[in-house]
Amino acid sequence: QKSATDIVYEVEASGDVFGWGSIWSSGTNSYSGGTNAAQTVTVEDSVTIESTNRRFLRLRITRP
C-alpha cells in the first residue's frame, strides 16, 4: 500500500521451512502504482518446480 511507508513487505522462499531467503522486497523495489493507493505485485521464484521436491513461500512484513 502506498501510504504504508513505515513497513517492508518481503517474499521469502525455502526448501525446508528453516532456511529462508529473500526473493523480493518492497525495500529494494520502489512503488510503481502511480497515483493509485495500492498496487498488485507478482513475485516469481527463481527455483523451478521441476528442479526441487518442494518449495515454500511466505510473506514477511517488518517495521525496520
VENMOLIN-V390221 format. One record per backbone hydrogen bond with DSSP energy under -0.5 kcal/mol. CO is the residue of the C=O (numbers start at 0). NH is the residue of the N-H. Records with the same first field share a line. If there is no record, write none. Layout:
BEGIN
CO: NH ; NH
END
This chain:
BEGIN
0: 3
2: 4
3: 6
7: 61
8: 25
9: 11 ; 59
10: 22 ; 23
11: 57
12: 20
13: 55
17: 19
20: 12
23: 10
24: 27 ; 28
27: 29
32: 35
36: 1 ; 2
40: 42
45: 47
47: 50
48: 51
55: 13
57: 11 ; 59
59: 9 ; 61
61: 7 ; 63
END
